[in-house]
Amino acid sequence: MASARRKRRFLLCVRNKGCEDLELRKLYERLPDKVATREGYVRVVDESGEDYLYPEAYFVAVELPRQAERALARRVSMTASNSRLQRTALARRR
């Protein structure tokens, strides 16, 4: 039996106060990070090309047709996820 394909999770940016690396109304692919999720953050690759943690409230999850997921997956550069929790500049200032 073949394993189910990994469901990609895409997020729509709805807020970016203090996070210039995020673009409003842009889709970002959510990278898996259980620790970040428990703390109320999501890990995405931002406009700098690096993956960072952002507040979960800055995004809403969206479901996309398979064809759209494929097109976006080709566009997203898959960089290795940081092993430690890396906060945005906004979170570091608090």
PAFIDREN-100684 format. One record per residue (C-alpha): x, y, z; residue in one letter; residue number from 1. Coordinates in nm, 4 decimals, always signed. Each point is the difference from the previous one (the first is absolute). Example, Ala and Ser with C-alpha at 12.3 -4.5 7.8 and 13.67 -1.06 7.14 Angstrom:
2
X=+1.2300 | Y=-0.4500 | Z=+0.7800 | res=A | n=1;
X=+0.1370 | Y=+0.3440 | Z=-0.0660 | res=S | n=2;
REM end
This chain:
94
X=+0.0000 | Y=+0.0000 | Z=+0.0000 | res=M | n=1;
X=+0.1396 | Y=+0.3354 | Z=-0.1032 | res=A | n=2;
X=+0.0363 | Y=+0.2627 | Z=+0.2678 | res=S | n=3;
X=-0.2216 | Y=+0.3061 | Z=-0.0245 | res=A | n=4;
X=+0.1668 | Y=+0.2936 | Z=-0.1671 | res=R | n=5;
X=+0.1251 | Y=+0.2644 | Z=+0.2372 | res=R | n=6;
X=-0.2537 | Y=+0.2799 | Z=+0.0116 | res=K | n=7;
X=+0.1631 | Y=+0.3359 | Z=-0.0521 | res=R | n=8;
X=-0.1189 | Y=+0.2751 | Z=+0.2289 | res=R | n=9;
X=-0.0286 | Y=+0.3454 | Z=-0.1436 | res=F | n=10;
X=-0.0608 | Y=+0.3143 | Z=+0.1994 | res=L | n=11;
X=-0.1293 | Y=+0.3376 | Z=-0.1127 | res=L | n=12;
X=+0.1675 | Y=+0.2971 | Z=+0.1668 | res=C | n=13;
X=-0.2685 | Y=+0.2280 | Z=+0.1479 | res=V | n=14;
X=+0.2179 | Y=+0.2092 | Z=+0.2313 | res=R | n=15;
X=+0.3659 | Y=+0.1074 | Z=-0.0031 | res=N | n=16;
X=+0.0372 | Y=+0.2687 | Z=+0.2680 | res=K | n=17;
X=+0.3705 | Y=+0.0259 | Z=+0.0810 | res=G | n=18;
X=+0.0917 | Y=-0.2748 | Z=-0.2496 | res=C | n=19;
X=+0.1196 | Y=+0.1663 | Z=-0.3187 | res=E | n=20;
X=+0.1029 | Y=-0.3386 | Z=-0.1421 | res=D | n=21;
X=-0.3667 | Y=-0.1031 | Z=-0.0328 | res=L | n=22;
X=-0.2275 | Y=+0.1202 | Z=-0.2802 | res=E | n=23;
X=-0.3695 | Y=+0.0438 | Z=+0.0700 | res=L | n=24;
X=-0.2317 | Y=-0.2221 | Z=-0.2094 | res=R | n=25;
X=+0.2897 | Y=-0.2251 | Z=-0.1054 | res=K | n=26;
X=-0.0021 | Y=-0.3784 | Z=+0.0363 | res=L | n=27;
X=+0.2750 | Y=-0.1669 | Z=+0.2000 | res=Y | n=28;
X=+0.0672 | Y=-0.3688 | Z=+0.0455 | res=E | n=29;
X=-0.0047 | Y=-0.1058 | Z=+0.3628 | res=R | n=30;
X=+0.3009 | Y=-0.2045 | Z=+0.1025 | res=L | n=31;
X=-0.0493 | Y=-0.2654 | Z=+0.2700 | res=P | n=32;
X=+0.1065 | Y=+0.1060 | Z=+0.3492 | res=D | n=33;
X=-0.1872 | Y=-0.1550 | Z=+0.2930 | res=K | n=34;
X=+0.1803 | Y=+0.2055 | Z=+0.2652 | res=V | n=35;
X=-0.0849 | Y=+0.3270 | Z=-0.1751 | res=A | n=36;
X=-0.3629 | Y=-0.1045 | Z=-0.0359 | res=T | n=37;
X=-0.0245 | Y=-0.0700 | Z=+0.3736 | res=R | n=38;
X=+0.1291 | Y=+0.3530 | Z=+0.0658 | res=E | n=39;
X=-0.2459 | Y=+0.1694 | Z=-0.2397 | res=G | n=40;
X=+0.2374 | Y=+0.0499 | Z=-0.2931 | res=Y | n=41;
X=+0.0252 | Y=-0.1302 | Z=-0.3556 | res=V | n=42;
X=+0.3178 | Y=-0.0562 | Z=-0.2000 | res=R | n=43;
X=-0.0002 | Y=+0.1373 | Z=-0.3551 | res=V | n=44;
X=+0.2595 | Y=+0.1058 | Z=-0.2555 | res=V | n=45;
X=-0.0320 | Y=+0.3774 | Z=-0.0185 | res=D | n=46;
X=+0.1127 | Y=+0.2531 | Z=-0.2598 | res=E | n=47;
X=+0.3600 | Y=-0.0211 | Z=+0.1205 | res=S | n=48;
X=+0.0080 | Y=-0.3633 | Z=-0.1164 | res=G | n=49;
X=+0.0573 | Y=-0.1279 | Z=+0.3543 | res=E | n=50;
X=-0.2453 | Y=-0.1864 | Z=+0.2188 | res=D | n=51;
X=-0.1139 | Y=+0.1809 | Z=+0.3122 | res=Y | n=52;
X=-0.2695 | Y=-0.0188 | Z=+0.2607 | res=L | n=53;
X=-0.2892 | Y=+0.2417 | Z=-0.0158 | res=Y | n=54;
X=-0.3067 | Y=+0.0342 | Z=+0.2207 | res=P | n=55;
X=-0.2722 | Y=-0.2407 | Z=-0.1084 | res=E | n=56;
X=-0.2493 | Y=+0.2901 | Z=+0.0064 | res=A | n=57;
X=+0.1755 | Y=+0.1554 | Z=-0.3003 | res=Y | n=58;
X=-0.1302 | Y=-0.2785 | Z=-0.2278 | res=F | n=59;
X=-0.3093 | Y=-0.1951 | Z=-0.0944 | res=V | n=60;
X=+0.0207 | Y=-0.3533 | Z=-0.1400 | res=A | n=61;
X=-0.1300 | Y=-0.0512 | Z=-0.3527 | res=V | n=62;
X=-0.0795 | Y=-0.3144 | Z=-0.1962 | res=E | n=63;
X=+0.1105 | Y=+0.0062 | Z=-0.3609 | res=L | n=64;
X=-0.0817 | Y=-0.2177 | Z=-0.2986 | res=P | n=65;
X=+0.2723 | Y=-0.2574 | Z=-0.0686 | res=R | n=66;
X=+0.1099 | Y=+0.1790 | Z=-0.3186 | res=Q | n=67;
X=+0.0512 | Y=+0.3257 | Z=+0.1931 | res=A | n=68;
X=+0.1970 | Y=-0.1838 | Z=+0.2710 | res=E | n=69;
X=+0.2322 | Y=-0.1454 | Z=-0.2622 | res=R | n=70;
X=+0.0560 | Y=+0.3383 | Z=-0.1631 | res=A | n=71;
X=+0.0789 | Y=+0.1629 | Z=+0.3346 | res=L | n=72;
X=+0.2235 | Y=-0.2875 | Z=+0.1118 | res=A | n=73;
X=+0.2198 | Y=+0.0546 | Z=-0.3057 | res=R | n=74;
X=+0.0271 | Y=+0.3698 | Z=+0.0890 | res=R | n=75;
X=+0.0840 | Y=-0.0519 | Z=+0.3673 | res=V | n=76;
X=+0.3696 | Y=-0.0538 | Z=+0.0574 | res=S | n=77;
X=+0.0359 | Y=-0.2858 | Z=+0.2434 | res=M | n=78;
X=+0.2745 | Y=+0.1109 | Z=+0.2349 | res=T | n=79;
X=+0.0932 | Y=-0.2089 | Z=+0.2988 | res=A | n=80;
X=-0.1973 | Y=+0.0936 | Z=+0.3056 | res=S | n=81;
X=+0.1900 | Y=+0.1552 | Z=+0.2891 | res=N | n=82;
X=+0.0400 | Y=-0.2509 | Z=+0.2806 | res=S | n=83;
X=-0.0390 | Y=+0.2538 | Z=+0.2774 | res=R | n=84;
X=-0.2939 | Y=+0.2303 | Z=+0.0516 | res=L | n=85;
X=+0.0817 | Y=+0.3155 | Z=-0.1889 | res=Q | n=86;
X=-0.2277 | Y=+0.2915 | Z=+0.0823 | res=R | n=87;
X=-0.0697 | Y=+0.3024 | Z=-0.2122 | res=T | n=88;
X=+0.1562 | Y=+0.3328 | Z=+0.0893 | res=A | n=89;
X=-0.3375 | Y=+0.1059 | Z=+0.1404 | res=L | n=90;
X=-0.0116 | Y=-0.2909 | Z=+0.2469 | res=A | n=91;
X=+0.3625 | Y=+0.0549 | Z=+0.1043 | res=R | n=92;
X=-0.0722 | Y=+0.3615 | Z=+0.0986 | res=R | n=93;
X=-0.2680 | Y=-0.1002 | Z=+0.2527 | res=R | n=94;
REM end
